[in-house]
Amino acid sequence: MQLPITQVLPELKQIFHSAPAAVLIAEPGAGKTTGTPPALLDEPWLAGKTILMLEPRRLAARSAASYMAAAMGESVGQTVGYRMRQDTRVGKHTRIVVVTEGVLTRMLQSDPSLGDVGLVIFDEFHERSLHADLGLALALEAQAVLREDLRILIMSATLDGERVAGLLGGAPVVNCPGRTYPVETLYVPSRSDAILEQTAAAGVRRALAEQSGDVLVFLPGEREIRRTESELSRASLPPGTVLRPLYGQLPQQLQDAAVAPAVPGERKVVLATSIAETSLTIEGVRTVIDTGLRRTQVFSPRTGMPRLATVPVSKASADQRRGRAGRTAPGVCYRLWSEAEHARLPDNTVPEMLETDLAQLALELALWGVREPGALLWLDPPPAAPYAQATALLRQLGALDAGGAITPHGRRMAALGAHPRAAHMLLRAAELGAAPLACRLAALLQERDLFKGPAAQDSDLTRRVEVLLRYERSAADTGGADPGLLRAVERESRALQAQLGLAPGAPVDSSAAGLLLSFAYPDRVGQKRGDGAFLLSGGRGAALREGQPLARSPYIVAAGVDDAAGQGRILLAAELPEEDLLLQHKDALSEEREVYWDKDAGSVQARRRTRFGALVLKETAHERPTAEEIEEVLLSVIATEGLELLPWDKGAVQLRQRMAFIGRLRTDWPDMSDEALTAGLGDWLRPYLQGIRNLRDLQRVPLAKALEGMLDWPARQVLEKEAPTHIAVPSGSRVALDYNDPQAPVLAVRLQEMFGALDTPRIGGGKVPVLLHLLSPARRPVQVTSDLASFWRSTYFEVKKDLKGRYPKHYWPDNPLEAIPTSRVRPRN
């Protein structure tokens, strides 16, 4: 039967005769993955060059290469081959090479012009993986700068074709119908508190009873697959039912068994992750059971810690999964959620670029020669905050210099192809002769935890290393770990050792695990602060589960941290000896001398600290601060605690009030408000802090002299003249002025001492009358006035009657303006 893709291939060929890029939107079942590359192989513009096709997943890449080779009557490695990490099958006559993510990036980095390549195909681009977005950005720049003849084809089943076409400079969009059969959709919502694997197993039992053919179940991850498999193994399934798991880390022969047609007389139930969502056609599947969940790694820019999250799929992914039931015949899809819930799903999957760790992307861009992502074309550019955090980490790892350019060490890291953290650890470990252990740690960190159930509660990563080492000596000794994961870790470890040129069987000392992890995670060195809680060198707090032996360690390295809670939960860690931290990270240590105010002692103190990031490793007290340091701290304390710390005696208070009074009358005068004095402490108070170290010494500061120092000589004359401390009254006495209210300074004087005075005394250059508080002989106010003449005319006689009755011996004249002023009971003759 002819594939639907053949209908549009002539149009696609015609486009590529003149256009450098195109977008192909082909529905599931159209045959785009296996039909397009061979059809373009003999086009004249290809001129004998190679076609590279990027497939997001290894299983899909192997399957596509095998199908195309078989259609040509050949084996893989002849005209059609593939390249993936640890597995390459190409020959000298290979013209179609299916590559997985990361391989295309390496090829572009080693040969930016892709000299032997005529066409780069990005298949299933709607999945929007980080490497696909990066590969396209690099390929577009290579096309624009080095290879105008390079063709680029974006292929997808569900994608905004016009948006991608715009990125490609207005490339033509070709649409192709698929070859799918009708699929009935049944919504089977479960209770909110239902256990996922039990719900999935119930759906399988229902499908086996109601439908014919094989069943494909979509689950978020391996853990749920294993649990669902266990649930179904305990159930009474129809005779001939075979359970087949399918996930990325499954051995290849088991993956092939899941994809292959069922043996006659058997019904196959495939329990798969999103790996089966696109590209693959699993023969015989007539029913899909979709849990509507997927596993993804979400990155937190705030903490720099990624966490694995289970999230709902998008509508586009749900439709892709549903379509798996109609690839070879009419089918049924059971969705384990409601139609209302379906309406709330996002339309499309969030691009990996927007929710993952960008350290590897930043390293690849630096290797390419790009310091700012904006220099390249992106469908969705790297978000600023995570990208800034990634470049900061790379600088910490020594991969980038201060200007953002890649260093020689960064080039060596990029050549390893591992995550920058792991690459840095491997290179540092090689310098110390500990590379065999580093390879095993890197392999362990790239996989899920070896332990399940209660054993997984132990956070010590060294235990995993020891289990792995025992497994390497004897495959029968799994130590309670998952054998499949052990095999995958061992395989990855051996690949890393081969990459570093290590001989197999080299001795391994697991006690150095903490030190090596500190190279990978310099931002996650933890310092104990009690009750299993640690402060991480990046400034974040994190804690171990209760009852962990590692909780007693002064220092650890947190390799796995769950950042879902307010305080990170340490999942995997290893002890780090303090001497290793001080010796191997000496270039990252900083010495700081702190001069500070000891509030309890009420004095200036000094101490010296050795820091590693946010951690204080050593602290030495009883340092002797310099006079300048003491002055700075004192000024800071006074500014923070307030001017009340200063010795405000009567003279200093009066001087400040007098100066404030003049400031009300003049614009060229110092501001005496708390805010202004605090802001200018360094100018007017610093000269008087010499020899001052504590609160007791601070009381010796000549505050009035310090305030007076704010005035030059002419200003001091103005102050004495216009804001005198005392005023001479008619009795001859010098009476002090009270400037507490700068609007109306007060002269409190006994009434008898003002006899003979017609007018109210004035200050401020004659502009401001004082407020007279006229007192009785007992110095109690009898009248408050700023108009003395009016008082004598209208009020004095009433006051006189009262005073004469209470103080009969005192002198109370009938005419106060002609009377003799006196400070005594009666004036002298």
ABEGO torsion letter per residue (X at the ends): XBBAAAAAAAAAAAAAAABABBBBBBBBGAGAAAAAAAAAAABAAAGGBBBBBBBABAAAAAAAAAAAAAAAGBBBGBABBBBBBGBBBBBAABABBBBBBGAAAAAAAABAAGAABABBBBBGAAAGBAAAAAAAAAAAAAAAAABAABBBBBBBABBBAAAAAAAAGGBBBBBBBBBBBBBBBBBBBBBAABBAAAAAAAAAAAAAAABBEBBBBBBABAAAAAAAAAAAAABBBBBGBBBBBBBAABBAAAAAAAABBBBBGBBBBBBBBAAAABGBBBBGBABBBBAGBBBBBBBBAAAGBBBBBBBBBBAAAAAAAAAAAAAABBBBBBBABBAAAAAABBABBBBAAAABBAAAAAAAAAAAGBABAAABBBABBBBAAAAAAAAAAAAAAGABBAAGBBBAAAAAAAAAGBBAAAAAAAAAAAAAGAAAAAAAAAAAAABBBABBEAAAABABAAAAAAAAAAAAABAABAGGBBAAAAAAAAAAAAAAAAAAGBBBGBBBBAAAAAAAAAAABAAABBBBAEGGBBBBAAGBBBBBBBGBAAAABABBBBABBBAABABBBBABBBBBBAAAAAAAAAAABBBBBBBBBBAAAGBBBBBBBBBBEABBABBBBGBBBBAAAAAAAAAAAAAAAEAAABBBBAAAAAAAAAAAAAAAABAABBBABAAAAAAAAAAAAAAAABGBABAAAAAABBAAAAAAAABBAAAAAAAAAABBABBBBAAGBBBBBBAABAABBBBBBBAAAABGBABBBBBGGGABBBBBBBBBAAGBBABBBABAAAAAAAAAAAAAAAAAAABAABBBBABAAABBBBABABBBX
